[in-house]
Amino acid sequence: MPTITTKPPSGTRDFLPAEIRKRQYVMGIIRDVFERYGYEPLETPSFENIETLLGKYGDEGNKLIFKILKRGEQEGSGAADLALRYDLTVPLARVVAQYQNELPRFFKRYQIQPVWRADRPAKGRFREFYQCDIDAIGSTSPLVEVEQLAAVGDVLTRLGFDDFVIRLNHRQVLAALLTRAGIEPRQHAEALVALDKLDKIGPKGVRAELAERGIDASAADALVNWIGADPGPDVLPWLRHELEPLDAAGQAAFENLAQILGAERSGREPGSGKAERIRFEPGLARGLSYYTGAIMEVAVPDLAGSLGGGGRYDNLIGMFLGRDVPACGFSLGLERILVAMSERAMFPGAVARGAVDIVVTAWPDAPLDRAVSLASALRDAGLRVEIYPEPDKLGKQFKYASSRNVPFVAVEGDDERAAGSVAIKDLRSGEQTSVQRNQAAQFVLQRLSLAAEAHGLRSGRRTPD
């Protein structure tokens, strides 16, 4: 009989408690920031009708869609009628078309759910992973992009990133650039796919891929040389000069980019402490074919790939609705954020430590209700409590608590019961203190608070009701 592997499928993972605590911590901050900017929650099914997804991501994206074969009598056909969702943007477009009469004029939603891609797994890159999206539907105003840039910046700042940059470009500015470089409009989509790989394969690799896609060598050289240029601090005058003369579409794109940069900078008042995080990036392309305007991507030093990205996609919803609806969105890559934060040891001690603040020990021949009532009183005060279920030796119970990174143990033996007290042992220092039973919770809370202050952390524990 063949051995059945216990490993999850390649590109997927099991999440044990320590990892889930980190994920919940990050997602909690993301939700809080998004809601502060007026975004509301939305969830959609894990799989969609296959025609909903195909043709929305370009040829490269179509190859990465996980297809679900027909079932029942049609199972043997090998045909697919459903597919796991590739991202959260196309499902949103379907929802807007389906519920257009029930949604507000300006619909702002956030969505935190898993997506699936038939990709080759790599470090920080999985076949099943969570995306954390915000999208704003119904407005062409550049204020939409400005607000999304601010929200993403706030999320990353609250998580503790201090070296990120949000790269900004515009699809129509890129189109003007491609045309100026000598690339025919019919070849623009192919050129953008190659350009999107710049971070992975470098300028030399982009030149080679442009050649493979049938783009003239002189045009490829002009494009690669231009995107490698340093615009300096005065980005907009440089860009206007480089793109002259601009056609109507290029001029409108330039003005839109100028409005976004100008409004974003005006939001950073002197003394606010907000660093200049937004940077125009000539080589930023974003490979998905549905982008129509501004495009954005988060870059962090020493991290392959980005922490997230997005842009404006004013035509996508029209594929479902029959008329164009302006839309713009940004997607944060939860998995890459978690990898980066783990490598940099960025999680607060309370998150990394564990899910229990104190273990109530078991005492031989002691009534069960004593441990239960003590645990209940500690929980009512806001502490996370576990009762050790077996009357083992105290040393064994202490060792168990220590193995779970629990900072405190409560002992209520015969002497303590007689005196109406509880012995609280701090496993971090080894110190043991006897306190009155009704003061045990406050004692532990104060010790935890002092430890948090010593590490410059803010406790997320609720206060007593």
KOLROLO-589030 format. One record per residue (C-alpha): residue number from 1; residue in three letters; chain; x negated, y, z negated. Coordinates in pm, 1 decimal, always signed. Layout:
// KOLROLO-589030
REC num residu chaine     east    north       up
REC NUM    ALA      A        X        Y        Z
...
// end
This chain:
// KOLROLO-589030
REC num residu chaine     east    north       up
REC   1    MET      A     +0.0     +0.0     +0.0
REC   2    PRO      A   -153.0   +335.1   +101.4
REC   3    THR      A   -237.3   +582.2   -171.7
REC   4    ILE      A     -0.6   +878.4   -182.0
REC   5    THR      A   -188.9  +1206.2   -214.5
REC   6    THR      A    -89.0  +1436.0   -498.1
REC   7    LYS      A   -226.3  +1745.8   -327.8
REC   8    PRO      A    +22.7  +1997.5   -188.7
REC   9    PRO      A    +26.1  +2047.1   +190.5
REC  10    SER      A   -270.7  +2236.2   +332.6
REC  11    GLY      A   -220.3  +2610.4   +305.5
REC  12    THR      A    +22.5  +2583.8    +12.3
REC  13    ARG      A    -32.1  +2579.6   -363.6
REC  14    ASP      A   +119.2  +2470.5   -692.2
REC  15    PHE      A   +140.1  +2755.6   -941.5
REC  16    LEU      A    +56.2  +2660.7  -1297.7
REC  17    PRO      A   +162.7  +2882.4  -1591.0
REC  18    ALA      A   -153.4  +3098.2  -1600.8
REC  19    GLU      A   -117.1  +3181.9  -1232.4
REC  20    ILE      A   +255.1  +3250.4  -1261.9
REC  21    ARG      A   +192.0  +3501.8  -1541.2
REC  22    LYS      A    -41.6  +3692.4  -1310.5
REC  23    ARG      A   +210.0  +3682.7  -1025.7
REC  24    GLN      A   +493.5  +3803.5  -1247.0
REC  25    TYR      A   +278.1  +4085.8  -1381.3
REC  26    VAL      A   +193.2  +4210.2  -1031.1
REC  27    MET      A   +547.0  +4168.7   -898.0
REC  28    GLY      A   +686.5  +4351.0  -1200.2
REC  29    ILE      A   +472.9  +4656.6  -1128.9
REC  30    ILE      A   +562.5  +4644.2   -759.0
REC  31    ARG      A   +935.8  +4629.5   -836.2
REC  32    ASP      A   +911.7  +4913.0  -1086.4
REC  33    VAL      A   +728.4  +5145.4   -846.0
REC  34    PHE      A   +952.6  +5063.7   -549.8
REC  35    GLU      A  +1265.9  +5130.6   -754.4
REC  36    ARG      A  +1121.0  +5463.2   -871.4
REC  37    TYR      A  +1112.5  +5562.1   -503.3
REC  38    GLY      A  +1479.3  +5470.6   -452.2
REC  39    TYR      A  +1440.6  +5126.3   -290.5
REC  40    GLU      A  +1700.7  +4858.1   -366.6
REC  41    PRO      A  +1649.1  +4477.7   -376.3
REC  42    LEU      A  +1744.6  +4244.5    -90.5
REC  43    GLU      A  +1704.2  +3870.4    -33.8
REC  44    THR      A  +1753.9  +3667.8   +284.7
REC  45    PRO      A  +1749.0  +3290.9   +362.9
REC  46    SER      A  +1418.0  +3105.6   +389.1
REC  47    PHE      A  +1498.6  +3002.3   +745.5
REC  48    GLU      A  +1662.7  +3179.8  +1037.9
REC  49    ASN      A  +1809.6  +3080.9  +1371.7
REC  50    ILE      A  +1506.8  +3032.2  +1593.1
REC  51    GLU      A  +1624.4  +3283.8  +1852.6
REC  52    THR      A  +1627.2  +3546.4  +1574.9
REC  53    LEU      A  +1250.8  +3513.0  +1535.4
REC  54    LEU      A  +1113.6  +3422.6  +1878.2
REC  55    GLY      A   +996.2  +3711.8  +2092.4
REC  56    LYS      A   +965.7  +3959.6  +1804.1
REC  57    TYR      A   +596.7  +3911.9  +1719.0
REC  58    GLY      A   +426.8  +3881.9  +2057.4
REC  59    ASP      A   +271.5  +3567.6  +2204.0
REC  60    GLU      A    +23.1  +3530.9  +1917.0
REC  61    GLY      A   +298.5  +3549.5  +1656.9
REC  62    ASN      A   +526.2  +3305.8  +1839.8
REC  63    LYS      A   +256.9  +3037.8  +1809.9
REC  64    LEU      A   +253.3  +3072.5  +1430.4
REC  65    ILE      A   +625.8  +3022.4  +1368.1
REC  66    PHE      A   +712.3  +2707.0  +1173.2
REC  67    LYS      A   +995.2  +2546.4  +1370.2
REC  68    ILE      A  +1262.3  +2319.3  +1218.1
REC  69    LEU      A  +1372.4  +2033.0  +1442.9
REC  70    LYS      A  +1738.0  +1963.7  +1509.6
REC  71    ARG      A  +1892.4  +1710.7  +1276.2
REC  72    GLY      A  +2136.3  +1422.1  +1294.1
REC  73    GLU      A  +2216.8  +1285.7  +1637.9
REC  74    GLN      A  +1988.6  +1543.8  +1803.7
REC  75    GLU      A  +1687.3  +1460.9  +1586.0
REC  76    GLY      A  +1518.7  +1258.3  +1857.9
REC  77    SER      A  +1531.0  +1545.2  +2108.7
REC  78    GLY      A  +1228.4  +1716.9  +1952.0
REC  79    ALA      A  +1403.0  +2051.6  +1999.7
REC  80    ALA      A  +1418.1  +2318.9  +1728.7
REC  81    ASP      A  +1713.8  +2537.2  +1642.0
REC  82    LEU      A  +1589.7  +2690.2  +1314.5
REC  83    ALA      A  +1257.5  +2830.0  +1189.6
REC  84    LEU      A  +1105.3  +2937.0   +859.0
REC  85    ARG      A  +1089.0  +3312.6   +840.8
REC  86    TYR      A   +760.7  +3458.9   +968.3
REC  87    ASP      A   +798.0  +3789.5   +786.5
REC  88    LEU      A  +1063.9  +3993.2   +605.1
REC  89    THR      A  +1105.6  +4263.9   +868.8
REC  90    VAL      A  +1294.0  +4073.7  +1137.7
REC  91    PRO      A  +1538.7  +3924.9   +883.0
REC  92    LEU      A  +1597.6  +4280.7   +759.0
REC  93    ALA      A  +1676.6  +4392.5  +1112.8
REC  94    ARG      A  +1930.8  +4111.5  +1141.0
REC  95    VAL      A  +2086.9  +4211.4   +805.7
REC  96    VAL      A  +2119.6  +4576.1   +913.2
REC  97    ALA      A  +2294.5  +4469.2  +1234.3
REC  98    GLN      A  +2521.4  +4226.8  +1047.1
REC  99    TYR      A  +2623.4  +4465.8   +767.3
REC 100    GLN      A  +2597.8  +4800.0   +946.9
REC 101    ASN      A  +2938.3  +4916.0   +820.8
REC 102    GLU      A  +2864.0  +4827.4   +458.1
REC 103    LEU      A  +2519.9  +4982.8   +420.1
REC 104    PRO      A  +2450.9  +5351.0   +341.8
REC 105    ARG      A  +2343.3  +5589.1   +617.1
REC 106    PHE      A  +1985.6  +5580.2   +488.3
REC 107    PHE      A  +1917.7  +5226.9   +367.5
REC 108    LYS      A  +1603.6  +5173.3   +159.2
REC 109    ARG      A  +1530.2  +4819.5    +47.4
REC 110    TYR      A  +1250.7  +4622.2   -110.5
REC 111    GLN      A  +1214.6  +4246.7    -75.3
REC 112    ILE      A   +976.2  +4006.8   -251.2
REC 113    GLN      A  +1004.0  +3658.2   -105.5
REC 114    PRO      A   +786.2  +3388.1    +55.1
REC 115    VAL      A   +717.6  +3367.5   +428.8
REC 116    TRP      A   +555.5  +3091.8   +633.7
REC 117    ARG      A   +300.6  +3091.0   +915.2
REC 118    ALA      A   +146.1  +2795.5  +1097.2
REC 119    ASP      A   -195.5  +2951.5  +1057.7
REC 120    ARG      A   -536.8  +2805.3   +972.1
REC 121    PRO      A   -582.1  +2833.5   +594.3
REC 122    ALA      A   -878.2  +3034.7   +466.8
REC 123    LYS      A   -981.2  +3223.9   +154.0
REC 124    GLY      A   -688.8  +3445.1    +57.5
REC 125    ARG      A   -495.8  +3324.7   +363.1
REC 126    PHE      A   -218.9  +3066.8   +328.6
REC 127    ARG      A    +59.4  +2905.1   +529.2
REC 128    GLU      A   +311.3  +2987.0   +259.1
REC 129    PHE      A   +274.5  +3320.4    +86.3
REC 130    TYR      A   +475.8  +3603.2    -63.6
REC 131    GLN      A   +526.8  +3941.8    +94.1
REC 132    CYS      A   +637.5  +4251.1    -95.5
REC 133    ASP      A   +809.7  +4483.2   +150.5
REC 134    ILE      A   +966.2  +4825.3   +148.3
REC 135    ASP      A  +1162.0  +4951.0   +448.8
REC 136    ALA      A  +1360.1  +5266.0   +515.1
REC 137    ILE      A  +1632.2  +5255.0   +782.2
REC 138    GLY      A  +1809.1  +5544.9   +951.9
REC 139    SER      A  +1563.1  +5836.0   +968.0
REC 140    THR      A  +1290.2  +5949.3  +1206.2
REC 141    SER      A  +1154.9  +6201.8   +955.0
REC 142    PRO      A   +781.8  +6174.6   +878.1
REC 143    LEU      A   +883.3  +6203.8   +512.7
REC 144    VAL      A   +965.0  +5831.5   +534.8
REC 145    GLU      A   +601.5  +5746.8   +607.8
REC 146    VAL      A   +477.6  +5994.0   +347.4
REC 147    GLU      A   +696.1  +5838.2    +75.7
REC 148    GLN      A   +587.8  +5487.0   +167.8
REC 149    LEU      A   +222.3  +5584.1   +162.3
REC 150    ALA      A   +275.0  +5739.4   -181.9
REC 151    ALA      A   +463.0  +5433.3   -314.4
REC 152    VAL      A   +193.6  +5192.4   -196.4
REC 153    GLY      A    -76.0  +5415.9   -344.3
REC 154    ASP      A   +107.4  +5423.2   -678.4
REC 155    VAL      A   +138.9  +5042.5   -683.9
REC 156    LEU      A   -232.0  +4989.6   -622.2
REC 157    THR      A   -332.9  +5257.1   -871.5
REC 158    ARG      A   -114.4  +5107.1  -1144.9
REC 159    LEU      A   -260.1  +4763.8  -1073.5
REC 160    GLY      A   -606.7  +4910.0  -1133.3
REC 161    PHE      A   -750.2  +4948.6   -782.4
REC 162    ASP      A   -964.8  +5259.7   -761.5
REC 163    ASP      A  -1149.5  +5201.5   -433.9
REC 164    PHE      A   -872.8  +5143.5   -180.6
REC 165    VAL      A   -811.2  +5342.9   +136.0
REC 166    ILE      A   -491.4  +5344.6   +340.9
REC 167    ARG      A   -589.1  +5358.5   +706.0
REC 168    LEU      A   -352.6  +5544.9   +938.1
REC 169    ASN      A   -306.4  +5553.6  +1314.3
REC 170    HIS      A    -24.5  +5589.3  +1566.2
REC 171    ARG      A    +78.4  +5350.0  +1840.9
REC 172    GLN      A   +149.7  +5629.0  +2090.8
REC 173    VAL      A   -182.9  +5794.6  +2014.2
REC 174    LEU      A   -342.0  +5458.0  +2086.1
REC 175    ALA      A   -146.9  +5435.6  +2410.9
REC 176    ALA      A   -284.6  +5774.9  +2516.4
REC 177    LEU      A   -633.4  +5659.9  +2421.8
REC 178    LEU      A   -602.1  +5333.8  +2618.3
REC 179    THR      A   -483.8  +5522.5  +2924.2
REC 180    ARG      A   -768.9  +5770.6  +2893.5
REC 181    ALA      A  -1017.1  +5481.6  +2866.2
REC 182    GLY      A   -891.2  +5350.8  +3201.5
REC 183    ILE      A   -667.8  +5066.1  +3080.9
REC 184    GLU      A   -346.2  +5029.4  +3280.5
REC 185    PRO      A    -16.8  +5054.7  +3084.2
REC 186    ARG      A    +69.1  +4696.2  +3181.1
REC 187    GLN      A   -248.6  +4586.5  +2998.2
REC 188    HIS      A   -186.4  +4785.6  +2680.5
REC 189    ALA      A    -29.6  +4495.0  +2488.1
REC 190    GLU      A   -327.1  +4270.4  +2569.8
REC 191    ALA      A   -572.9  +4541.6  +2468.0
REC 192    LEU      A   -397.8  +4598.7  +2134.5
REC 193    VAL      A   -413.4  +4228.1  +2048.8
REC 194    ALA      A   -790.2  +4233.5  +2107.9
REC 195    LEU      A   -836.7  +4562.2  +1923.9
REC 196    ASP      A   -647.8  +4428.1  +1621.7
REC 197    LYS      A   -927.7  +4174.7  +1571.7
REC 198    LEU      A  -1195.6  +4442.5  +1530.4
REC 199    ASP      A  -1249.2  +4373.6  +1158.1
REC 200    LYS      A  -1288.2  +3999.2  +1222.1
REC 201    ILE      A  -1501.3  +3985.5  +1537.3
REC 202    GLY      A  -1665.2  +4328.7  +1553.4
REC 203    PRO      A  -1714.2  +4561.5  +1855.1
REC 204    LYS      A  -1906.5  +4300.6  +2054.4
REC 205    GLY      A  -1632.0  +4045.1  +2002.0
REC 206    VAL      A  -1363.2  +4296.9  +2101.6
REC 207    ARG      A  -1551.0  +4369.8  +2425.2
REC 208    ALA      A  -1568.6  +3997.8  +2501.0
REC 209    GLU      A  -1200.1  +3944.1  +2428.6
REC 210    LEU      A  -1098.8  +4244.5  +2637.9
REC 211    ALA      A  -1294.7  +4090.7  +2926.0
REC 212    GLU      A  -1118.7  +3756.4  +2873.5
REC 213    ARG      A   -787.2  +3938.1  +2894.0
REC 214    GLY      A   -877.8  +4085.9  +3231.8
REC 215    ILE      A   -965.5  +4440.0  +3125.8
REC 216    ASP      A  -1239.7  +4618.3  +3320.7
REC 217    ALA      A  -1579.1  +4630.4  +3145.2
REC 218    SER      A  -1617.2  +5008.6  +3181.1
REC 219    ALA      A  -1272.6  +5062.8  +3027.5
REC 220    ALA      A  -1356.5  +4821.5  +2745.8
REC 221    ASP      A  -1683.2  +5007.4  +2678.1
REC 222    ALA      A  -1507.1  +5342.3  +2669.9
REC 223    LEU      A  -1245.3  +5210.1  +2428.2
REC 224    VAL      A  -1492.7  +5043.8  +2189.8
REC 225    ASN      A  -1723.8  +5347.5  +2190.3
REC 226    TRP      A  -1434.4  +5578.0  +2108.9
REC 227    ILE      A  -1297.4  +5374.1  +1818.0
REC 228    GLY      A  -1648.0  +5360.4  +1671.1
REC 229    ALA      A  -1675.1  +5738.1  +1661.6
REC 230    ASP      A  -1678.2  +5927.3  +1331.9
REC 231    PRO      A  -1408.4  +6197.2  +1338.4
REC 232    GLY      A  -1549.4  +6369.3  +1030.7
REC 233    PRO      A  -1338.7  +6561.1   +777.9
REC 234    ASP      A  -1151.3  +6771.3  +1037.1
REC 235    VAL      A   -962.0  +6479.9  +1189.5
REC 236    LEU      A   -678.0  +6656.4  +1365.5
REC 237    PRO      A   -879.8  +6914.5  +1564.4
REC 238    TRP      A  -1119.6  +6636.2  +1665.8
REC 239    LEU      A   -835.6  +6411.8  +1775.1
REC 240    ARG      A   -661.2  +6687.2  +1972.1
REC 241    HIS      A   -986.9  +6766.0  +2151.6
REC 242    GLU      A  -1058.7  +6398.5  +2226.7
REC 243    LEU      A   -715.6  +6330.4  +2374.8
REC 244    GLU      A   -678.9  +6644.6  +2589.1
REC 245    PRO      A   -486.9  +6674.4  +2806.8
REC 246    LEU      A   -195.2  +6496.7  +2635.7
REC 247    ASP      A   +124.9  +6389.8  +2807.8
REC 248    ALA      A   +458.9  +6452.5  +2635.1
REC 249    ALA      A   +455.3  +6121.3  +2449.0
REC 250    GLY      A    +96.8  +6169.7  +2335.6
REC 251    GLN      A   +168.5  +6525.5  +2220.9
REC 252    ALA      A   +472.2  +6413.4  +2019.8
REC 253    ALA      A   +266.1  +6134.4  +1860.9
REC 254    PHE      A    -12.5  +6376.0  +1769.9
REC 255    GLU      A   +235.7  +6617.2  +1607.9
REC 256    ASN      A   +395.8  +6331.6  +1414.4
REC 257    LEU      A    +57.8  +6218.4  +1285.6
REC 258    ALA      A    -27.9  +6576.8  +1188.5
REC 259    GLN      A   +298.4  +6612.1   +995.3
REC 260    ILE      A   +238.2  +6288.8   +802.2
REC 261    LEU      A   -118.0  +6383.6   +708.4
REC 262    GLY      A    -18.5  +6739.1   +619.1
REC 263    ALA      A   +275.2  +6636.4   +399.4
REC 264    GLU      A    +76.8  +6362.9   +227.0
REC 265    ARG      A   -202.3  +6604.0   +140.9
REC 266    SER      A    +41.2  +6864.2    +10.4
REC 267    GLY      A   +172.8  +6602.6   -233.7
REC 268    ARG      A   -167.2  +6586.2   -402.5
REC 269    GLU      A   -151.6  +6897.5   -617.3
REC 270    PRO      A   -477.3  +7028.2   -764.5
REC 271    GLY      A   -548.8  +6855.7  -1094.2
REC 272    SER      A   -308.0  +6570.0  -1025.8
REC 273    GLY      A   -592.4  +6320.1  -1029.6
REC 274    LYS      A   -477.4  +6167.2   -701.3
REC 275    ALA      A   -774.2  +6106.0   -475.6
REC 276    GLU      A   -760.6  +6143.3   -100.3
REC 277    ARG      A   -666.6  +5788.8     -4.8
REC 278    ILE      A   -526.1  +5835.6   +346.6
REC 279    ARG      A   -774.0  +5817.7   +633.5
REC 280    PHE      A   -720.3  +5834.9  +1006.5
REC 281    GLU      A   -869.5  +5522.4  +1164.3
REC 282    PRO      A   -914.1  +5531.6  +1545.7
REC 283    GLY      A   -952.3  +5152.0  +1572.5
REC 284    LEU      A   -646.9  +5051.6  +1369.2
REC 285    ALA      A   -405.0  +4867.5  +1598.3
REC 286    ARG      A   -179.9  +4628.1  +1396.1
REC 287    GLY      A   -113.5  +4332.8  +1624.0
REC 288    LEU      A   +264.0  +4298.3  +1598.0
REC 289    SER      A   +435.7  +4411.7  +1914.8
REC 290    TYR      A   +737.1  +4582.1  +1756.3
REC 291    TYR      A   +553.3  +4888.8  +1619.6
REC 292    THR      A   +644.9  +5213.4  +1795.9
REC 293    GLY      A   +490.8  +5494.7  +1588.9
REC 294    ALA      A   +269.4  +5544.0  +1286.3
REC 295    ILE      A    +85.0  +5231.7  +1166.6
REC 296    MET      A    -77.8  +5184.7   +825.3
REC 297    GLU      A   -308.0  +4934.2   +655.2
REC 298    VAL      A   -472.5  +4905.0   +310.8
REC 299    ALA      A   -846.8  +4842.1   +306.6
REC 300    VAL      A  -1054.2  +4748.3     +0.6
REC 301    PRO      A  -1434.7  +4707.8     +2.9
REC 302    ASP      A  -1570.4  +4351.8     -3.4
REC 303    LEU      A  -1233.0  +4201.1    +87.9
REC 304    ALA      A  -1186.0  +4027.4   +421.9
REC 305    GLY      A   -865.5  +4151.9   +581.2
REC 306    SER      A   -626.4  +4399.1   +423.2
REC 307    LEU      A   -406.7  +4413.4   +113.3
REC 308    GLY      A   -108.4  +4511.3   +325.9
REC 309    GLY      A    +11.2  +4713.2   +618.9
REC 310    GLY      A   +308.2  +4836.9   +813.0
REC 311    GLY      A   +441.2  +5106.7  +1038.1
REC 312    ARG      A   +734.5  +5247.6  +1227.7
REC 313    TYR      A   +948.4  +5014.7  +1442.7
REC 314    ASP      A  +1233.1  +5217.5  +1591.7
REC 315    ASN      A  +1336.2  +4959.9  +1854.0
REC 316    LEU      A  +1347.2  +4630.9  +1663.9
REC 317    ILE      A  +1692.0  +4661.6  +1507.1
REC 318    GLY      A  +1829.0  +4761.7  +1847.5
REC 319    MET      A  +1750.8  +4408.5  +1970.0
REC 320    PHE      A  +2029.7  +4288.0  +1740.3
REC 321    LEU      A  +2255.5  +4592.6  +1737.5
REC 322    GLY      A  +2247.4  +4712.2  +2098.2
REC 323    ARG      A  +2135.1  +5062.8  +2003.4
REC 324    ASP      A  +1811.2  +5195.1  +1858.5
REC 325    VAL      A  +1797.1  +5252.1  +1484.4
REC 326    PRO      A  +1492.4  +5430.7  +1336.6
REC 327    ALA      A  +1303.5  +5222.9  +1082.1
REC 328    CYS      A   +970.4  +5214.9   +903.2
REC 329    GLY      A   +824.2  +4967.1   +657.8
REC 330    PHE      A   +519.8  +4857.2   +460.1
REC 331    SER      A   +431.1  +4507.4   +343.2
REC 332    LEU      A   +195.7  +4434.3    +52.5
REC 333    GLY      A    +17.4  +4097.0    +59.1
REC 334    LEU      A    +74.5  +3955.7   -288.8
REC 335    GLU      A   -167.9  +3665.9   -244.2
REC 336    ARG      A   -459.3  +3886.6   -143.0
REC 337    ILE      A   -386.9  +4129.0   -424.6
REC 338    LEU      A   -397.1  +3840.3   -670.8
REC 339    VAL      A   -722.2  +3703.7   -527.5
REC 340    ALA      A   -886.9  +4046.3   -544.8
REC 341    MET      A   -764.2  +4114.8   -899.1
REC 342    SER      A   -879.8  +3771.7  -1021.5
REC 343    GLU      A  -1225.1  +3811.9   -868.9
REC 344    ARG      A  -1257.6  +4156.7  -1023.8
REC 345    ALA      A  -1114.2  +4051.2  -1364.8
REC 346    MET      A   -848.1  +4323.0  -1341.8
REC 347    PHE      A   -567.7  +4154.7  -1537.9
REC 348    PRO      A   -485.3  +4282.6  -1888.7
REC 349    GLY      A   -579.3  +4053.8  -2174.2
REC 350    ALA      A   -215.9  +3981.4  -2261.3
REC 351    VAL      A   -157.4  +3846.2  -1909.3
REC 352    ALA      A   -472.7  +3638.2  -1897.0
REC 353    ARG      A   -443.0  +3517.2  -2257.5
REC 354    GLY      A   -126.1  +3311.9  -2249.3
REC 355    ALA      A   +248.0  +3297.6  -2299.5
REC 356    VAL      A   +246.8  +3244.8  -2679.0
REC 357    ASP      A   +155.8  +3489.8  -2955.1
REC 358    ILE      A   +177.5  +3254.0  -3250.9
REC 359    VAL      A   +215.1  +2882.6  -3321.4
REC 360    VAL      A   +418.5  +2775.1  -3624.6
REC 361    THR      A   +255.4  +2463.8  -3766.1
REC 362    ALA      A   +430.7  +2147.8  -3880.5
REC 363    TRP      A   +386.8  +2036.5  -4243.0
REC 364    PRO      A   +424.0  +1674.1  -4358.4
REC 365    ASP      A   +761.5  +1606.1  -4524.4
REC 366    ALA      A   +864.4  +1971.9  -4491.1
REC 367    PRO      A  +1228.8  +2035.2  -4394.4
REC 368    LEU      A  +1256.7  +2106.6  -4020.6
REC 369    ASP      A  +1476.2  +2407.3  -4084.6
REC 370    ARG      A  +1183.3  +2591.9  -4252.0
REC 371    ALA      A   +976.1  +2593.8  -3931.8
REC 372    VAL      A  +1282.5  +2672.2  -3721.0
REC 373    SER      A  +1390.7  +2964.7  -3938.6
REC 374    LEU      A  +1036.7  +3110.1  -3945.8
REC 375    ALA      A  +1004.7  +3080.2  -3569.1
REC 376    SER      A  +1345.6  +3241.7  -3524.2
REC 377    ALA      A  +1250.8  +3537.6  -3743.4
REC 378    LEU      A   +926.9  +3586.8  -3550.2
REC 379    ARG      A  +1110.7  +3572.0  -3214.8
REC 380    ASP      A  +1372.1  +3820.6  -3334.3
REC 381    ALA      A  +1085.6  +4065.7  -3390.6
REC 382    GLY      A   +978.0  +4030.5  -3028.3
REC 383    LEU      A   +701.8  +3771.7  -3060.7
REC 384    ARG      A   +653.8  +3470.8  -2835.7
REC 385    VAL      A   +655.2  +3166.5  -3059.6
REC 386    GLU      A   +594.8  +2793.5  -3026.9
REC 387    ILE      A   +660.2  +2532.7  -3298.5
REC 388    TYR      A   +405.9  +2251.0  -3311.1
REC 389    PRO      A   +628.4  +1940.8  -3293.2
REC 390    GLU      A   +419.9  +1679.8  -3482.1
REC 391    PRO      A   +297.7  +1681.6  -3849.0
REC 392    ASP      A    -66.6  +1635.6  -3746.1
REC 393    LYS      A   -364.5  +1751.4  -3948.0
REC 394    LEU      A   -397.6  +2129.4  -3951.0
REC 395    GLY      A   -730.7  +2112.4  -3772.9
REC 396    LYS      A   -566.8  +1936.3  -3481.2
REC 397    GLN      A   -286.8  +2191.8  -3471.7
REC 398    PHE      A   -537.4  +2478.8  -3477.6
REC 399    LYS      A   -733.8  +2314.3  -3196.7
REC 400    TYR      A   -416.5  +2285.7  -2986.4
REC 401    ALA      A   -332.4  +2653.4  -3037.8
REC 402    SER      A   -687.7  +2753.3  -2953.8
REC 403    SER      A   -682.4  +2544.9  -2633.6
REC 404    ARG      A   -381.1  +2748.4  -2520.8
REC 405    ASN      A   -547.0  +3082.1  -2606.2
REC 406    VAL      A   -288.7  +3152.7  -2876.5
REC 407    PRO      A   -429.1  +3421.7  -3108.9
REC 408    PHE      A   -235.6  +3338.2  -3429.5
REC 409    VAL      A   -114.7  +3034.5  -3624.3
REC 410    ALA      A   +143.1  +3045.8  -3904.9
REC 411    VAL      A   +108.0  +2793.7  -4190.2
REC 412    GLU      A   +387.5  +2744.4  -4442.9
REC 413    GLY      A   +271.4  +2469.6  -4675.2
REC 414    ASP      A   +393.4  +2371.3  -5019.7
REC 415    ASP      A   +211.0  +2656.3  -5195.6
REC 416    GLU      A   +335.5  +2914.2  -4944.2
REC 417    ARG      A   +694.7  +2794.5  -4974.2
REC 418    ALA      A   +676.2  +2821.6  -5351.6
REC 419    ALA      A   +540.3  +3177.8  -5328.8
REC 420    GLY      A   +773.8  +3286.7  -5045.0
REC 421    SER      A   +473.7  +3360.9  -4826.9
REC 422    VAL      A   +312.9  +3251.8  -4499.0
REC 423    ALA      A    -56.2  +3209.4  -4420.6
REC 424    ILE      A   -146.2  +3374.6  -4088.4
REC 425    LYS      A   -470.9  +3255.9  -3931.5
REC 426    ASP      A   -632.6  +3471.6  -3661.1
REC 427    LEU      A   -800.8  +3219.8  -3431.9
REC 428    ARG      A  -1009.0  +3493.2  -3268.9
REC 429    SER      A  -1184.4  +3601.6  -3587.6
REC 430    GLY      A  -1122.6  +3298.2  -3809.1
REC 431    GLU      A   -970.9  +3523.2  -4075.9
REC 432    GLN      A   -671.8  +3389.5  -4270.4
REC 433    THR      A   -431.9  +3621.4  -4455.3
REC 434    SER      A   -140.5  +3542.7  -4684.2
REC 435    VAL      A   +161.8  +3769.2  -4633.6
REC 436    GLN      A   +519.1  +3765.8  -4756.1
REC 437    ARG      A   +743.0  +3563.4  -4527.4
REC 438    ASN      A   +961.1  +3863.1  -4436.1
REC 439    GLN      A   +649.4  +4063.8  -4342.4
REC 440    ALA      A   +483.5  +3801.3  -4123.7
REC 441    ALA      A   +623.1  +3933.2  -3795.0
REC 442    GLN      A   +520.1  +4292.1  -3863.0
REC 443    PHE      A   +171.0  +4178.1  -3963.8
REC 444    VAL      A   +119.4  +3988.6  -3636.7
REC 445    LEU      A   +265.6  +4270.3  -3426.1
REC 446    GLN      A    +28.3  +4521.3  -3584.6
REC 447    ARG      A   -271.9  +4295.8  -3521.5
REC 448    LEU      A   -172.2  +4245.3  -3159.3
REC 449    SER      A   -121.9  +4619.1  -3113.9
REC 450    LEU      A   -463.3  +4697.0  -3259.1
REC 451    ALA      A   -625.3  +4443.0  -3028.0
REC 452    ALA      A   -450.0  +4594.7  -2727.0
REC 453    GLU      A   -562.3  +4945.8  -2822.8
REC 454    ALA      A   -918.0  +4823.3  -2869.1
REC 455    HIS      A   -918.2  +4699.5  -2511.1
REC 456    GLY      A   -751.4  +5012.1  -2377.1
REC 457    LEU      A   -436.9  +4819.3  -2292.4
REC 458    ARG      A    -73.1  +4900.1  -2339.0
REC 459    SER      A   +143.8  +4619.3  -2475.1
REC 460    GLY      A   +437.8  +4519.9  -2259.0
REC 461    ARG      A   +611.5  +4349.6  -2552.1
REC 462    ARG      A   +955.0  +4476.1  -2644.7
REC 463    THR      A  +1009.0  +4640.4  -2981.5
REC 464    PRO      A  +1240.1  +4485.2  -3241.2
REC 465    ASP      A  +1610.6  +4538.8  -3180.9
// end
